Amino acid sequence: DGDGDLNVDGAAATLGQSWSEPTAHVIKTSTSTAENVFLMAGGYDENQDKPLYVYDPVDPDPDMSQYRADTDTYGRAVFAVNYLTGAVSKLNVNAGNFSDMTHCIVDVQGFDTNGNMITNRVYAGDLGGNIFAFEDDDGDGTWSRRKFFSSSETDSVQRKIFYAPDAIEELFGQKLAEKKGWFIRLDQNAGEKVTSSMLVYNGVVYFTTYTPDTGTPPSDPCETVSGHGLSRLYALNYQTGEAAFEWSDVEETDNTEDHNIVHKGRLDRSMIIGTSIASAPVIAMLRGGPEMYIAGEDKIGHQSIDETKKLRTFFWRQLNN
């Protein structure tokens, strides 16, 4: 009863299938106290397994329980629990509190933007195509919530977000601050979809995608098809969405009369790394420099990172004279 109305906050929110991996964090419970917690998403709702209803004049009055409901019942929550007692912490935001949390959430990420070892920002996307931000920037244990992105707002097409966004903090000027962001269209390979969480490293956004075998893609994007399909690794400039490297051997030109050669064009955004669905990219800091590893169908591949900036070393042990 965080708001003192004598009702249990979020009592109407029911957890779904536990898809997310609990991650350890420290959050504030007041201006002077904190606790160690596991951060978790509400979980998956099997409502998302059902097909969308399309009107059929042959069957104008179907059993609607066989089709996907407009809103989910389970998993519409982001919360944290004390990792010693299991008690729900003050970070407990869900559909019982906010009516616009309409779809289940299966992944969540927490960040410390103040550098004080205390998590004060949490981000999560839902299967309705929305991204939410939860914030305790005042460090008093009170979390605010806002929806800052909706992929379905303009055309009402449901675009499911299975993975939480990654985030970085950077100082920038007014010109960059006025920009509204970017997106890319996965329209070059039929049926291609993002199949991993994002990783931002050294100004580059990395993620993997999966494309089913060529041919007519199934009406259900989750339906299995024959063959193994192809996995791709994308590398994009985190500020512009342009290709970070020149990975393609195909020469690209612009649409002008001169047909000028385009460097770091659309084809340079990605490379084929194998068959079937690949894992999320992981970066290991080795003696010779950073290396990226991705698990595929029958192997673990690696990609050297073209690092133009060097890491700054921090020493955690401090000696006082």
Contacts in CASP RR format, 6 or more apart in sequence:
PFRMAT RR
TARGET T0000
AUTHOR 0000-0000-0000
METHOD contacts of the structure
MODEL  1
DGDGDLNVDGAAATLGQSWSEPTAHVIKTSTSTAENVFLMAGGYDENQDK
PLYVYDPVDPDPDMSQYRADTDTYGRAVFAVNYLTGAVSKLNVNAGNFSD
MTHCIVDVQGFDTNGNMITNRVYAGDLGGNIFAFEDDDGDGTWSRRKFFS
SSETDSVQRKIFYAPDAIEELFGQKLAEKKGWFIRLDQNAGEKVTSSMLV
YNGVVYFTTYTPDTGTPPSDPCETVSGHGLSRLYALNYQTGEAAFEWSDV
EETDNTEDHNIVHKGRLDRSMIIGTSIASAPVIAMLRGGPEMYIAGEDKI
GHQSIDETKKLRTFFWRQLNN
1 7 0 8 1.000
1 8 0 8 1.000
1 9 0 8 1.000
2 9 0 8 1.000
2 90 0 8 1.000
3 9 0 8 1.000
9 92 0 8 1.000
9 96 0 8 1.000
9 97 0 8 1.000
10 77 0 8 1.000
10 92 0 8 1.000
10 94 0 8 1.000
10 95 0 8 1.000
10 96 0 8 1.000
10 97 0 8 1.000
11 96 0 8 1.000
12 95 0 8 1.000
12 96 0 8 1.000
13 42 0 8 1.000
13 75 0 8 1.000
13 76 0 8 1.000
13 77 0 8 1.000
13 94 0 8 1.000
13 95 0 8 1.000
13 96 0 8 1.000
13 97 0 8 1.000
14 73 0 8 1.000
14 74 0 8 1.000
14 75 0 8 1.000
15 42 0 8 1.000
15 43 0 8 1.000
15 74 0 8 1.000
15 75 0 8 1.000
15 77 0 8 1.000
16 42 0 8 1.000
16 43 0 8 1.000
16 44 0 8 1.000
16 45 0 8 1.000
16 74 0 8 1.000
16 75 0 8 1.000
16 104 0 8 1.000
17 43 0 8 1.000
17 44 0 8 1.000
17 45 0 8 1.000
17 46 0 8 1.000
17 74 0 8 1.000
18 40 0 8 1.000
18 42 0 8 1.000
18 43 0 8 1.000
19 41 0 8 1.000
19 43 0 8 1.000
19 44 0 8 1.000
19 106 0 8 1.000
19 107 0 8 1.000
20 40 0 8 1.000
20 41 0 8 1.000
20 42 0 8 1.000
20 43 0 8 1.000
20 106 0 8 1.000
20 107 0 8 1.000
20 108 0 8 1.000
22 38 0 8 1.000
22 39 0 8 1.000
22 40 0 8 1.000
23 38 0 8 1.000
23 39 0 8 1.000
23 109 0 8 1.000
23 110 0 8 1.000
24 36 0 8 1.000
24 37 0 8 1.000
24 38 0 8 1.000
24 39 0 8 1.000
24 83 0 8 1.000
25 36 0 8 1.000
25 37 0 8 1.000
25 38 0 8 1.000
25 39 0 8 1.000
25 80 0 8 1.000
25 110 0 8 1.000
25 119 0 8 1.000
26 34 0 8 1.000
26 35 0 8 1.000
26 36 0 8 1.000
26 37 0 8 1.000
26 117 0 8 1.000
26 118 0 8 1.000
26 119 0 8 1.000
27 34 0 8 1.000
27 35 0 8 1.000
27 37 0 8 1.000
27 80 0 8 1.000
27 89 0 8 1.000
27 90 0 8 1.000
27 91 0 8 1.000
27 118 0 8 1.000
27 119 0 8 1.000
27 120 0 8 1.000
27 136 0 8 1.000
27 141 0 8 1.000
28 34 0 8 1.000
28 118 0 8 1.000
28 120 0 8 1.000
28 136 0 8 1.000
28 139 0 8 1.000
28 140 0 8 1.000
28 141 0 8 1.000
29 35 0 8 1.000
29 89 0 8 1.000
29 90 0 8 1.000
29 141 0 8 1.000
30 140 0 8 1.000
30 141 0 8 1.000
31 139 0 8 1.000
31 140 0 8 1.000
31 141 0 8 1.000
34 118 0 8 1.000
35 82 0 8 1.000
35 89 0 8 1.000
36 82 0 8 1.000
36 83 0 8 1.000
36 84 0 8 1.000
37 80 0 8 1.000
37 81 0 8 1.000
37 82 0 8 1.000
37 83 0 8 1.000
37 89 0 8 1.000
37 91 0 8 1.000
38 80 0 8 1.000
38 81 0 8 1.000
38 83 0 8 1.000
39 78 0 8 1.000
39 80 0 8 1.000
39 91 0 8 1.000
39 108 0 8 1.000
39 110 0 8 1.000
39 119 0 8 1.000
39 122 0 8 1.000
40 78 0 8 1.000
40 79 0 8 1.000
40 80 0 8 1.000
40 81 0 8 1.000
40 108 0 8 1.000
41 75 0 8 1.000
41 77 0 8 1.000
41 78 0 8 1.000
41 105 0 8 1.000
41 106 0 8 1.000
41 107 0 8 1.000
41 108 0 8 1.000
41 124 0 8 1.000
41 164 0 8 1.000
42 74 0 8 1.000
42 75 0 8 1.000
42 76 0 8 1.000
42 77 0 8 1.000
42 78 0 8 1.000
42 79 0 8 1.000
42 94 0 8 1.000
42 104 0 8 1.000
42 105 0 8 1.000
42 106 0 8 1.000
43 74 0 8 1.000
43 75 0 8 1.000
43 77 0 8 1.000
43 104 0 8 1.000
43 105 0 8 1.000
43 106 0 8 1.000
44 74 0 8 1.000
44 75 0 8 1.000
44 104 0 8 1.000
44 106 0 8 1.000
44 127 0 8 1.000
45 72 0 8 1.000
45 73 0 8 1.000
45 74 0 8 1.000
45 75 0 8 1.000
45 103 0 8 1.000
45 104 0 8 1.000
45 127 0 8 1.000
46 74 0 8 1.000
47 68 0 8 1.000
47 69 0 8 1.000
47 72 0 8 1.000
47 73 0 8 1.000
47 74 0 8 1.000
47 104 0 8 1.000
48 68 0 8 1.000
48 72 0 8 1.000
48 104 0 8 1.000
48 127 0 8 1.000
48 160 0 8 1.000
49 222 0 8 1.000
50 66 0 8 1.000
50 67 0 8 1.000
50 68 0 8 1.000
50 69 0 8 1.000
51 67 0 8 1.000
51 68 0 8 1.000
51 220 0 8 1.000
52 67 0 8 1.000
52 68 0 8 1.000
52 158 0 8 1.000
53 62 0 8 1.000
53 64 0 8 1.000
53 67 0 8 1.000
53 68 0 8 1.000
56 62 0 8 1.000
70 102 0 8 1.000
71 102 0 8 1.000
71 103 0 8 1.000
72 102 0 8 1.000
72 103 0 8 1.000
72 104 0 8 1.000
72 127 0 8 1.000
74 104 0 8 1.000
75 94 0 8 1.000
75 95 0 8 1.000
75 104 0 8 1.000
75 105 0 8 1.000
76 94 0 8 1.000
76 95 0 8 1.000
76 96 0 8 1.000
76 101 0 8 1.000
76 102 0 8 1.000
76 103 0 8 1.000
76 104 0 8 1.000
76 105 0 8 1.000
76 126 0 8 1.000
77 92 0 8 1.000
77 93 0 8 1.000
77 94 0 8 1.000
77 95 0 8 1.000
77 101 0 8 1.000
77 105 0 8 1.000
78 91 0 8 1.000
78 93 0 8 1.000
78 94 0 8 1.000
78 105 0 8 1.000
78 108 0 8 1.000
78 122 0 8 1.000
78 124 0 8 1.000
78 132 0 8 1.000
78 134 0 8 1.000
79 88 0 8 1.000
79 89 0 8 1.000
79 91 0 8 1.000
79 92 0 8 1.000
79 93 0 8 1.000
79 94 0 8 1.000
80 88 0 8 1.000
80 89 0 8 1.000
80 91 0 8 1.000
80 92 0 8 1.000
81 87 0 8 1.000
81 88 0 8 1.000
81 89 0 8 1.000
82 89 0 8 1.000
90 141 0 8 1.000
90 142 0 8 1.000
90 143 0 8 1.000
91 122 0 8 1.000
91 134 0 8 1.000
91 136 0 8 1.000
91 141 0 8 1.000
91 143 0 8 1.000
93 101 0 8 1.000
93 132 0 8 1.000
93 134 0 8 1.000
93 143 0 8 1.000
93 145 0 8 1.000
94 101 0 8 1.000
95 101 0 8 1.000
95 102 0 8 1.000
98 145 0 8 1.000
100 130 0 8 1.000
100 147 0 8 1.000
101 126 0 8 1.000
101 132 0 8 1.000
102 126 0 8 1.000
102 128 0 8 1.000
102 130 0 8 1.000
103 126 0 8 1.000
103 127 0 8 1.000
103 128 0 8 1.000
103 129 0 8 1.000
103 130 0 8 1.000
104 126 0 8 1.000
104 127 0 8 1.000
105 124 0 8 1.000
105 125 0 8 1.000
105 126 0 8 1.000
105 127 0 8 1.000
105 132 0 8 1.000
106 127 0 8 1.000
106 162 0 8 1.000
107 124 0 8 1.000
107 125 0 8 1.000
107 162 0 8 1.000
107 163 0 8 1.000
107 164 0 8 1.000
107 197 0 8 1.000
108 122 0 8 1.000
108 123 0 8 1.000
108 124 0 8 1.000
108 164 0 8 1.000
109 122 0 8 1.000
109 123 0 8 1.000
109 124 0 8 1.000
109 164 0 8 1.000
109 165 0 8 1.000
109 166 0 8 1.000
109 167 0 8 1.000
110 119 0 8 1.000
110 121 0 8 1.000
110 122 0 8 1.000
110 123 0 8 1.000
111 119 0 8 1.000
111 120 0 8 1.000
111 121 0 8 1.000
111 122 0 8 1.000
111 123 0 8 1.000
111 167 0 8 1.000
112 118 0 8 1.000
112 119 0 8 1.000
112 120 0 8 1.000
112 121 0 8 1.000
113 120 0 8 1.000
113 121 0 8 1.000
113 137 0 8 1.000
113 169 0 8 1.000
114 120 0 8 1.000
118 139 0 8 1.000
120 135 0 8 1.000
120 136 0 8 1.000
120 137 0 8 1.000
120 139 0 8 1.000
121 133 0 8 1.000
121 134 0 8 1.000
121 135 0 8 1.000
121 136 0 8 1.000
121 137 0 8 1.000
121 167 0 8 1.000
122 133 0 8 1.000
122 134 0 8 1.000
122 135 0 8 1.000
122 143 0 8 1.000
123 131 0 8 1.000
123 132 0 8 1.000
123 133 0 8 1.000
123 134 0 8 1.000
123 164 0 8 1.000
123 165 0 8 1.000
123 167 0 8 1.000
124 131 0 8 1.000
124 132 0 8 1.000
124 134 0 8 1.000
124 164 0 8 1.000
125 131 0 8 1.000
125 132 0 8 1.000
125 161 0 8 1.000
125 163 0 8 1.000
125 164 0 8 1.000
125 165 0 8 1.000
126 132 0 8 1.000
126 161 0 8 1.000
127 158 0 8 1.000
127 160 0 8 1.000
127 161 0 8 1.000
127 162 0 8 1.000
128 151 0 8 1.000
128 152 0 8 1.000
128 158 0 8 1.000
128 159 0 8 1.000
128 160 0 8 1.000
128 161 0 8 1.000
129 150 0 8 1.000
129 151 0 8 1.000
129 152 0 8 1.000
129 158 0 8 1.000
129 159 0 8 1.000
129 160 0 8 1.000
129 161 0 8 1.000
130 147 0 8 1.000
130 149 0 8 1.000
130 150 0 8 1.000
130 151 0 8 1.000
130 152 0 8 1.000
130 161 0 8 1.000
131 147 0 8 1.000
131 148 0 8 1.000
131 149 0 8 1.000
131 150 0 8 1.000
131 161 0 8 1.000
131 165 0 8 1.000
132 145 0 8 1.000
132 146 0 8 1.000
132 147 0 8 1.000
132 148 0 8 1.000
133 145 0 8 1.000
133 146 0 8 1.000
133 147 0 8 1.000
133 148 0 8 1.000
134 143 0 8 1.000
134 144 0 8 1.000
134 145 0 8 1.000
135 143 0 8 1.000
135 144 0 8 1.000
135 145 0 8 1.000
135 146 0 8 1.000
136 142 0 8 1.000
136 143 0 8 1.000
136 144 0 8 1.000
151 157 0 8 1.000
151 159 0 8 1.000
151 161 0 8 1.000
152 158 0 8 1.000
152 159 0 8 1.000
162 194 0 8 1.000
163 194 0 8 1.000
163 196 0 8 1.000
163 197 0 8 1.000
163 198 0 8 1.000
163 280 0 8 1.000
164 197 0 8 1.000
165 198 0 8 1.000
166 197 0 8 1.000
166 198 0 8 1.000
166 199 0 8 1.000
166 200 0 8 1.000
166 205 0 8 1.000
167 200 0 8 1.000
168 200 0 8 1.000
168 203 0 8 1.000
168 238 0 8 1.000
176 239 0 8 1.000
179 239 0 8 1.000
182 240 0 8 1.000
182 241 0 8 1.000
184 236 0 8 1.000
184 241 0 8 1.000
184 269 0 8 1.000
186 192 0 8 1.000
186 193 0 8 1.000
186 194 0 8 1.000
186 209 0 8 1.000
188 266 0 8 1.000
189 209 0 8 1.000
189 211 0 8 1.000
189 230 0 8 1.000
189 232 0 8 1.000
190 211 0 8 1.000
190 212 0 8 1.000
190 214 0 8 1.000
190 215 0 8 1.000
190 217 0 8 1.000
191 211 0 8 1.000
191 212 0 8 1.000
191 217 0 8 1.000
191 221 0 8 1.000
192 209 0 8 1.000
192 210 0 8 1.000
192 211 0 8 1.000
192 232 0 8 1.000
193 209 0 8 1.000
193 210 0 8 1.000
193 211 0 8 1.000
193 221 0 8 1.000
194 207 0 8 1.000
194 208 0 8 1.000
194 209 0 8 1.000
195 208 0 8 1.000
195 209 0 8 1.000
195 210 0 8 1.000
195 231 0 8 1.000
195 277 0 8 1.000
195 278 0 8 1.000
196 207 0 8 1.000
196 208 0 8 1.000
196 278 0 8 1.000
196 279 0 8 1.000
196 280 0 8 1.000
196 281 0 8 1.000
197 207 0 8 1.000
197 280 0 8 1.000
198 205 0 8 1.000
198 206 0 8 1.000
198 207 0 8 1.000
199 205 0 8 1.000
199 206 0 8 1.000
199 207 0 8 1.000
199 280 0 8 1.000
199 281 0 8 1.000
199 282 0 8 1.000
199 283 0 8 1.000
200 206 0 8 1.000
200 238 0 8 1.000
201 283 0 8 1.000
201 290 0 8 1.000
201 305 0 8 1.000
202 305 0 8 1.000
202 307 0 8 1.000
202 308 0 8 1.000
202 309 0 8 1.000
203 237 0 8 1.000
203 238 0 8 1.000
203 239 0 8 1.000
203 244 0 8 1.000
204 235 0 8 1.000
204 236 0 8 1.000
204 237 0 8 1.000
204 238 0 8 1.000
204 244 0 8 1.000
205 234 0 8 1.000
205 235 0 8 1.000
205 236 0 8 1.000
205 237 0 8 1.000
205 238 0 8 1.000
205 241 0 8 1.000
205 244 0 8 1.000
206 233 0 8 1.000
206 234 0 8 1.000
206 235 0 8 1.000
206 281 0 8 1.000
206 292 0 8 1.000
207 233 0 8 1.000
207 234 0 8 1.000
207 280 0 8 1.000
207 281 0 8 1.000
208 231 0 8 1.000
208 232 0 8 1.000
208 233 0 8 1.000
208 234 0 8 1.000
208 273 0 8 1.000
208 277 0 8 1.000
208 278 0 8 1.000
208 279 0 8 1.000
208 280 0 8 1.000
208 281 0 8 1.000
208 294 0 8 1.000
209 231 0 8 1.000
209 232 0 8 1.000
209 234 0 8 1.000
209 270 0 8 1.000
210 229 0 8 1.000
210 230 0 8 1.000
210 231 0 8 1.000
210 232 0 8 1.000
210 276 0 8 1.000
210 277 0 8 1.000
210 278 0 8 1.000
211 229 0 8 1.000
211 230 0 8 1.000
211 231 0 8 1.000
211 232 0 8 1.000
212 218 0 8 1.000
212 225 0 8 1.000
212 227 0 8 1.000
212 229 0 8 1.000
213 225 0 8 1.000
213 226 0 8 1.000
213 227 0 8 1.000
213 228 0 8 1.000
213 229 0 8 1.000
217 225 0 8 1.000
218 225 0 8 1.000
228 275 0 8 1.000
228 276 0 8 1.000
228 297 0 8 1.000
229 275 0 8 1.000
229 276 0 8 1.000
230 272 0 8 1.000
230 274 0 8 1.000
230 275 0 8 1.000
231 272 0 8 1.000
231 273 0 8 1.000
231 274 0 8 1.000
231 275 0 8 1.000
231 276 0 8 1.000
231 277 0 8 1.000
231 278 0 8 1.000
231 296 0 8 1.000
231 297 0 8 1.000
232 270 0 8 1.000
232 271 0 8 1.000
232 272 0 8 1.000
232 273 0 8 1.000
233 270 0 8 1.000
233 271 0 8 1.000
233 273 0 8 1.000
233 278 0 8 1.000
233 281 0 8 1.000
233 294 0 8 1.000
233 303 0 8 1.000
234 269 0 8 1.000
234 270 0 8 1.000
235 243 0 8 1.000
235 244 0 8 1.000
235 245 0 8 1.000
235 247 0 8 1.000
235 269 0 8 1.000
235 270 0 8 1.000
236 242 0 8 1.000
236 243 0 8 1.000
236 244 0 8 1.000
236 269 0 8 1.000
237 243 0 8 1.000
237 244 0 8 1.000
242 264 0 8 1.000
242 265 0 8 1.000
242 269 0 8 1.000
243 264 0 8 1.000
243 265 0 8 1.000
243 266 0 8 1.000
243 268 0 8 1.000
243 269 0 8 1.000
244 264 0 8 1.000
245 264 0 8 1.000
245 268 0 8 1.000
245 306 0 8 1.000
246 263 0 8 1.000
246 264 0 8 1.000
246 268 0 8 1.000
247 267 0 8 1.000
247 268 0 8 1.000
247 269 0 8 1.000
247 270 0 8 1.000
247 271 0 8 1.000
248 265 0 8 1.000
248 267 0 8 1.000
248 268 0 8 1.000
248 271 0 8 1.000
250 267 0 8 1.000
251 261 0 8 1.000
252 261 0 8 1.000
252 262 0 8 1.000
252 265 0 8 1.000
252 266 0 8 1.000
252 267 0 8 1.000
252 268 0 8 1.000
253 259 0 8 1.000
253 260 0 8 1.000
253 261 0 8 1.000
253 262 0 8 1.000
254 260 0 8 1.000
254 262 0 8 1.000
273 294 0 8 1.000
273 296 0 8 1.000
273 301 0 8 1.000
273 303 0 8 1.000
274 296 0 8 1.000
274 297 0 8 1.000
275 297 0 8 1.000
276 296 0 8 1.000
276 297 0 8 1.000
277 296 0 8 1.000
277 297 0 8 1.000
278 294 0 8 1.000
278 295 0 8 1.000
278 296 0 8 1.000
279 294 0 8 1.000
279 295 0 8 1.000
279 296 0 8 1.000
280 294 0 8 1.000
281 292 0 8 1.000
281 293 0 8 1.000
281 294 0 8 1.000
281 303 0 8 1.000
282 292 0 8 1.000
282 293 0 8 1.000
282 294 0 8 1.000
283 290 0 8 1.000
283 291 0 8 1.000
283 292 0 8 1.000
283 293 0 8 1.000
283 305 0 8 1.000
284 290 0 8 1.000
284 291 0 8 1.000
284 292 0 8 1.000
284 293 0 8 1.000
285 311 0 8 1.000
289 305 0 8 1.000
289 307 0 8 1.000
290 305 0 8 1.000
290 307 0 8 1.000
291 302 0 8 1.000
291 303 0 8 1.000
291 304 0 8 1.000
291 305 0 8 1.000
292 302 0 8 1.000
292 303 0 8 1.000
292 304 0 8 1.000
292 305 0 8 1.000
293 300 0 8 1.000
293 301 0 8 1.000
293 302 0 8 1.000
294 300 0 8 1.000
294 301 0 8 1.000
294 302 0 8 1.000
294 303 0 8 1.000
295 301 0 8 1.000
END
